Amino acid sequence: MSGRGHSPRTAPVLSALVLVAALFQALPAAAARPAIPPGFLWGVATSGFQSEGSFPDSNWTRYVARKATGVTDPYKDSVDFRHRYPQDIALAKGLGVKVFRTSLEWARIEPRRGVRDPRELAYYDDVVRRVRAAGMRPMLTLDHWVYPGWIADRGGWDDPRTGPDWLRNARFLVDRYKGQGVIWITFNEASQHLYHELRARPMSPAQLATMRDALLRTHRAAYDMIHRVDPGAPVTSNVAYGSVLNGLFDAALFNQITDKIDFIGVDYYYGANLENTTAVHSLTGEFWRIDPEPEGLYYVLRNYQRRLPRLPVYIVENGMPTDNGKARADGYTRADHLRDHVYWIQRAIADGVKVMGYNHWSLTDNYEWGSYRPRFGLYTVDVLKDPKLTRRPTDGVAAYRSIIANRGVPSGYVPKQRPGWCSVEDPVATCLARPPAPPAP
């Protein structure tokens, strides 16, 4: 809350709002119902550039080299997933998850146009093989914001040849991994891809529009191609939930492809309400200063389901950063964050939302697009100070393992983070009514 004064005319209104807020804050959280179905897809997520290390020439290695906007730390070799993936896949298996998400990096596979690197293909082949051998389903992202240096030399998505070249690479990969139970993601968070390119290249408004149109056309073509090559494989492009800016985030790609997705892939990290406006820290990249709003996930899931009732919903990414691995000042831990969000997923399922899966971002800490300071990992890794890149478990490891084993949080669980008043995610439901009550057991 700010320390600004208020005029006498606004004082009665503000007093009334404070009273209503106090009433809402006094409401006890309702008991969760054990509603996670047996076939629910628990997973972990990561991406190639952010975790692999030893990365070849690409748009992002160039952004890091010239310290583009937002880049503060050297890339080094990130957490070296490229050479430690057997151990990391084993860590994921130990959690009990059934989905392992990563990306197939075009820059690694095709370092020069028309020339594929057999060593890197063997690496990805082994990743997929080990994921499946560990009893997990691969969720493979074809584009997680990174493209080869030779594409950058041609102007990235400005060049009309990029879309066809992207599709040629995608067709090769889908054919290579077809029939292996893959869940395909075409473009990760198109809105954020556009945003990062706008900042890091940078781009003009005309270039931004050109890139958006190219992503749209390419996704639509990729969807049809994947269904021809790998029939029955689910396909989507996951959307970043953007709180007050969500309309713009959806407009980047999602609104135009709802007929070309098999499930709604949602990435939810934070929301906002009149008692919690800390989401403003996202504008400065200080994500660790944001106070989570777990109940916002409930409203986001419900709203997307209402918009597209025929499709199931998958939380493709959800997690909480800490500041360089330090404990939060408010005592809220990764375990609390996991349990609170799963509680609201259970509430959404109990209220009829067809939630098919949940991925925690991320398995380990990684390179967060210019910085190692935000730590999202279930296993924390100090890239800048620990040459051994030791994976150290956070309290989220035991919590997630227990959640998966017990199919959610127990009946009677009370979220540590209490619901705030008047959520941006659904003002109609939250500003004039109490939080949703679960159905009777």
C-alpha positions in Angstrom: 0.0 0.0 0.0 1.3 3.5 -0.8 1.6 6.2 1.8 -0.3 8.8 -0.1 -3.2 10.8 1.5 -6.8 10.7 0.3 -9.3 13.5 -0.2 -12.3 13.7 2.1 -14.6 12.9 -0.8 -12.9 9.6 -1.4 -12.5 8.6 2.3 -16.0 7.0 2.7 -15.5 4.9 -0.5 -12.1 3.8 0.6 -13.3 2.9 4.0 -16.0 0.8 2.5 -13.5 -1.0 0.3 -11.2 -1.6 3.2 -14.1 -3.1 5.2 -15.1 -5.4 2.3 -11.5 -6.4 1.9 -11.3 -7.2 5.6 -14.4 -9.4 5.3 -12.9 -11.3 2.4 -9.6 -11.7 4.1 -11.4 -13.2 7.1 -13.0 -15.9 5.1 -11.4 -19.3 5.7 -10.2 -21.1 2.6 -12.5 -24.0 1.8 -11.3 -27.6 2.0 -9.9 -29.1 -1.2 -11.5 -32.1 -2.7 -9.2 -35.0 -3.9 -10.1 -34.6 -7.5 -7.0 -35.2 -9.5 -7.9 -38.1 -11.9 -5.6 -41.1 -12.2 -4.6 -40.3 -15.8 -3.5 -36.8 -15.0 -0.1 -35.8 -16.6 2.3 -34.5 -13.9 5.4 -33.2 -15.5 8.5 -31.0 -15.4 9.6 -28.5 -18.0 12.8 -26.9 -19.3 14.2 -25.7 -22.6 17.3 -26.3 -24.6 19.0 -22.9 -24.7 18.2 -22.2 -21.1 19.7 -25.4 -19.7 21.9 -27.2 -22.3 25.1 -25.1 -22.4 27.7 -25.6 -25.2 25.4 -23.7 -27.4 26.1 -23.1 -31.1 25.7 -19.8 -33.0 22.2 -18.5 -32.6 20.2 -15.3 -32.2 20.4 -15.7 -28.4 24.2 -16.4 -28.2 24.6 -13.2 -30.2 22.3 -11.3 -27.8 24.3 -12.5 -24.9 27.6 -11.7 -26.5 26.6 -8.1 -27.2 24.8 -7.7 -23.9 21.4 -6.9 -25.4 18.7 -5.3 -23.3 18.0 -7.5 -20.3 21.3 -9.4 -20.5 23.3 -9.1 -17.3 25.0 -12.5 -16.9 27.3 -14.4 -19.2 25.8 -17.7 -20.5 28.8 -19.9 -19.7 27.5 -23.5 -20.1 24.3 -22.9 -18.2 23.5 -26.1 -16.1 25.1 -28.3 -18.8 22.1 -30.4 -19.5 23.8 -31.3 -22.8 26.2 -33.5 -21.0 24.3 -34.2 -17.7 20.9 -35.1 -19.2 21.0 -38.8 -18.0 21.3 -37.6 -14.4 18.6 -34.9 -14.9 16.2 -37.3 -16.5 16.8 -39.6 -13.5 16.0 -36.8 -11.1 12.7 -36.2 -13.0 11.9 -39.9 -12.8 12.5 -39.8 -9.1 9.7 -37.3 -8.7 7.2 -39.6 -10.3 6.3 -37.3 -13.2 4.9 -38.7 -16.4 5.9 -35.9 -18.8 9.3 -34.4 -19.5 9.3 -31.2 -21.5 12.2 -29.8 -23.4 13.0 -28.2 -26.8 14.6 -29.5 -29.9 17.0 -26.7 -30.8 17.1 -25.8 -34.5 20.4 -24.0 -34.0 22.0 -27.2 -32.7 20.5 -29.5 -35.2 21.1 -27.4 -38.4 24.1 -25.1 -37.7 24.3 -24.4 -41.4 21.4 -24.4 -43.9 21.0 -27.9 -45.2 23.7 -29.4 -42.9 22.5 -31.4 -39.9 24.9 -32.3 -37.1 24.8 -36.1 -36.5 26.2 -35.7 -33.0 23.4 -33.4 -31.9 20.8 -35.6 -33.5 22.2 -38.6 -31.6 22.0 -36.4 -28.4 18.3 -35.6 -28.9 17.6 -39.3 -29.9 19.1 -40.4 -26.6 17.1 -37.7 -24.6 13.9 -39.0 -26.1 14.9 -42.6 -25.6 15.8 -42.1 -21.9 12.7 -40.0 -21.2 10.5 -42.9 -22.6 12.6 -45.6 -20.8 12.0 -43.7 -17.5 8.3 -44.0 -18.0 7.8 -40.4 -19.1 6.2 -38.9 -22.1 8.2 -36.4 -24.2 6.7 -33.0 -24.6 8.9 -31.5 -27.3 8.9 -27.8 -28.2 9.9 -27.0 -31.7 10.7 -23.3 -31.1 11.6 -21.9 -27.7 12.6 -18.4 -29.0 15.9 -19.5 -30.5 16.9 -19.8 -34.1 20.2 -20.5 -35.9 22.8 -17.8 -36.6 22.3 -18.2 -40.4 18.6 -17.3 -39.9 19.7 -14.3 -37.9 22.1 -13.3 -40.7 19.1 -13.3 -43.1 17.0 -11.1 -40.7 15.2 -13.7 -38.6 11.5 -13.7 -39.2 11.7 -10.6 -41.4 12.8 -13.0 -44.2 10.0 -14.7 -46.0 12.2 -17.8 -46.3 12.3 -18.4 -42.5 8.8 -19.9 -42.3 9.4 -22.5 -45.0 12.9 -23.3 -43.6 11.4 -23.6 -40.1 8.7 -26.0 -41.4 11.3 -28.1 -43.2 13.2 -28.6 -40.0 10.0 -29.3 -38.0 8.9 -31.9 -40.6 12.2 -33.6 -40.3 12.0 -33.8 -36.4 8.3 -34.8 -36.3 9.1 -37.6 -38.8 12.1 -38.7 -36.6 10.1 -38.9 -33.4 6.7 -39.9 -34.6 4.9 -42.7 -32.9 6.6 -42.2 -29.6 3.8 -40.6 -27.7 5.2 -37.1 -28.1 3.1 -34.0 -27.1 4.1 -31.3 -29.6 4.5 -27.6 -28.9 5.1 -25.5 -32.0 6.0 -22.0 -30.6 6.5 -21.4 -26.9 4.7 -18.3 -25.7 4.5 -16.3 -29.0 3.8 -13.1 -27.1 7.0 -13.4 -25.2 9.0 -14.4 -28.2 7.8 -11.2 -29.9 8.6 -9.2 -26.8 12.1 -10.6 -26.5 12.9 -10.1 -30.1 11.5 -6.5 -29.9 13.9 -5.7 -27.0 17.0 -7.7 -28.0 17.3 -7.2 -31.8 15.5 -4.7 -31.6 12.6 -4.4 -34.2 10.4 -1.8 -35.6 6.6 -2.0 -35.3 6.5 -3.2 -39.0 9.0 -5.9 -38.3 7.0 -7.0 -35.2 3.9 -7.3 -37.3 5.7 -9.2 -40.0 7.0 -11.7 -37.4 3.6 -12.1 -35.8 2.0 -12.9 -39.1 4.8 -15.3 -40.0 4.4 -17.2 -36.6 0.7 -17.4 -37.2 1.0 -18.9 -40.7 3.8 -21.2 -39.6 1.9 -22.6 -36.6 -1.2 -23.3 -38.7 0.9 -25.1 -41.3 2.8 -27.0 -38.6 -0.4 -28.2 -37.0 -1.6 -29.8 -40.2 1.8 -31.2 -41.0 2.2 -32.8 -37.5 -1.3 -34.5 -37.8 -0.3 -35.9 -41.2 3.1 -37.2 -40.0 2.3 -38.2 -36.4 -1.4 -39.0 -36.4 -3.1 -38.7 -33.0 -0.3 -36.7 -31.4 -1.6 -33.7 -29.5 -0.4 -30.3 -30.7 -0.6 -26.8 -29.3 1.2 -23.5 -28.9 1.3 -22.6 -25.2 0.1 -19.2 -24.3 1.6 -17.0 -21.5 -1.0 -15.7 -19.1 -0.4 -11.9 -18.8 -2.6 -10.6 -16.0 -3.8 -7.1 -16.9 -2.2 -7.5 -20.4 -3.6 -10.9 -21.1 -5.7 -9.6 -24.0 -2.5 -8.5 -25.8 -0.8 -11.8 -25.0 -3.6 -13.8 -26.4 -3.8 -11.6 -29.5 -0.1 -12.3 -30.3 -1.1 -15.8 -31.7 -3.6 -17.7 -29.5 -6.8 -16.0 -30.7 -6.0 -16.8 -34.3 -5.2 -20.5 -33.8 -7.9 -21.9 -31.6 -9.1 -24.1 -34.5 -5.5 -25.4 -34.8 -4.8 -26.7 -31.3 -5.7 -29.9 -29.5 -5.5 -28.6 -26.0 -5.2 -25.2 -24.3 -1.6 -24.9 -23.1 -1.4 -22.2 -20.4 1.7 -20.8 -18.6 0.7 -19.2 -15.3 3.2 -17.5 -13.0 1.5 -14.6 -11.4 -1.8 -12.6 -11.2 -3.0 -9.6 -9.5 -5.8 -8.4 -7.2 -6.5 -5.2 -5.3 -4.6 -6.6 -2.3 -1.6 -7.7 -4.4 -0.3 -5.5 -7.2 3.3 -6.8 -7.0 3.0 -8.1 -10.6 4.3 -4.7 -11.6 7.8 -6.0 -10.8 7.6 -8.1 -13.9 8.2 -4.8 -15.8 11.7 -4.6 -14.4 12.4 -8.3 -14.6 12.4 -8.6 -10.8 10.1 -11.6 -10.8 11.2 -12.8 -7.3 9.6 -9.6 -5.8 6.2 -10.7 -7.0 3.8 -12.2 -4.4 2.2 -15.3 -6.0 -1.6 -15.3 -6.5 -2.4 -19.0 -6.6 -6.1 -18.6 -6.7 -5.7 -16.7 -10.0 -4.8 -20.0 -11.7 -8.3 -21.2 -10.8 -9.9 -18.3 -12.6 -7.5 -18.5 -15.6 -8.3 -22.2 -16.1 -12.0 -21.6 -15.8 -12.0 -18.6 -18.2 -10.0 -20.4 -20.9 -12.3 -23.5 -20.5 -15.3 -21.2 -20.9 -13.9 -19.8 -24.1 -13.1 -23.2 -25.6 -15.3 -25.7 -23.9 -14.4 -28.5 -26.3 -10.7 -28.5 -25.4 -8.9 -29.8 -22.3 -6.4 -27.5 -20.5 -2.8 -28.2 -19.7 -0.7 -26.0 -17.4 2.4 -26.2 -19.4 4.5 -24.0 -17.1 4.1 -22.9 -13.5 6.7 -22.0 -11.0 8.1 -19.4 -8.6 11.5 -17.6 -8.8 13.6 -16.9 -5.8 16.3 -14.2 -5.7 19.6 -16.1 -6.4 18.2 -19.1 -4.4 17.7 -17.1 -1.2 14.7 -17.7 1.0 11.8 -15.3 0.5 11.4 -12.7 3.2 7.8 -13.7 3.8 8.7 -17.3 4.4 6.8 -18.6 1.4 8.6 -21.6 -0.1 8.6 -23.5 -3.3 6.7 -26.3 -1.5 4.1 -23.9 -0.4 3.8 -22.6 -4.0 3.3 -26.1 -5.4 0.8 -27.1 -2.8 -1.2 -23.9 -3.1 -1.4 -24.0 -6.9 -2.3 -27.7 -7.0 -5.1 -27.0 -4.5 -6.6 -24.5 -6.9 -6.2 -27.0 -9.8 -8.2 -29.4 -7.8 -10.9 -26.8 -7.2 -11.0 -26.1 -11.0 -11.3 -29.8 -11.8 -14.1 -30.2 -9.2 -15.9 -27.3 -10.9 -15.8 -29.0 -14.3 -12.6 -27.7 -15.9 -11.0 -30.4 -18.0 -7.4 -30.1 -16.7 -5.3 -32.8 -18.3 -1.8 -32.0 -16.9 0.6 -29.8 -15.0 4.3 -29.1 -15.6 6.5 -27.4 -13.0 8.9 -24.9 -14.3 11.6 -26.0 -14.0 13.4 -29.2 -13.1 16.6 -27.2 -12.4 17.6 -23.6 -12.3 18.6 -22.3 -15.7 19.5 -19.2 -17.8 16.5 -16.9 -17.6 17.1 -15.0 -20.8 19.9 -12.9 -19.6 20.3 -13.7 -16.0 20.9 -16.5 -13.5 19.4 -14.5 -10.7 15.8 -15.8 -10.9 15.9 -19.4 -9.6 12.9 -21.5 -10.6 14.4 -25.0 -10.1 13.1 -27.8 -8.0 16.8 -28.5 -7.9 18.9 -25.4 -7.5 22.2 -24.9 -9.3 24.6 -22.0 -8.8 26.0 -21.6 -12.3 28.1 -18.5 -11.5 29.8 -19.8 -8.4 29.7 -23.6 -8.4 32.0 -25.0 -11.2 30.6 -28.5 -10.4 27.1 -27.4 -11.2 25.7 -29.4 -8.3 22.0 -30.1 -8.3 20.7 -29.4 -4.8 17.1 -30.3 -3.9 14.8 -27.6 -2.7 11.8 -28.3 -0.4 9.8 -28.4 -3.6 11.2 -31.9 -4.5 9.7 -33.7 -1.5 6.5 -31.7 -1.9 6.0 -32.4 -5.5 6.8 -36.1 -5.0 4.2 -36.3 -2.3 1.6 -34.4 -4.4 2.1 -36.8 -7.3 2.0 -39.9 -5.1 -1.2 -38.7 -3.4 -2.9 -37.3 -6.5 -3.0 -33.8 -5.1 -3.1 -32.1 -1.7 -5.2 -33.8 0.9 -8.8 -32.9 1.7 -8.8 -30.2 4.3 -5.7 -28.5 3.0 -5.7 -24.8 3.6 -3.6 -22.7 1.1 -0.8 -20.8 2.8 -1.4 -17.9 0.5 -4.9 -16.7 1.2 -7.1 -15.5 -1.7 -7.0 -11.8 -2.3 -9.9 -9.6 -2.9 -11.0 -8.6 -6.4 -8.8 -10.6 -8.8 -7.9 -9.2 -12.2 -8.4 -12.8 -13.5 -12.1 -12.6 -12.9 -13.4 -9.4 -11.4 -17.1 -10.4 -11.7 -16.6 -13.5 -9.7 -14.2 -12.0 -7.1 -15.1 -8.4 -6.5 -18.7 -8.9 -5.5 -18.8 -12.5 -4.3 -16.9 -14.7 -1.9 -14.3 -17.2 -3.2 -15.8 -20.3 -4.8 -16.8 -23.1 -2.5 -16.1 -26.7 -3.4 -18.9 -29.1 -4.1 -20.0 -31.3 -1.3 -17.9 -34.5 -1.0 
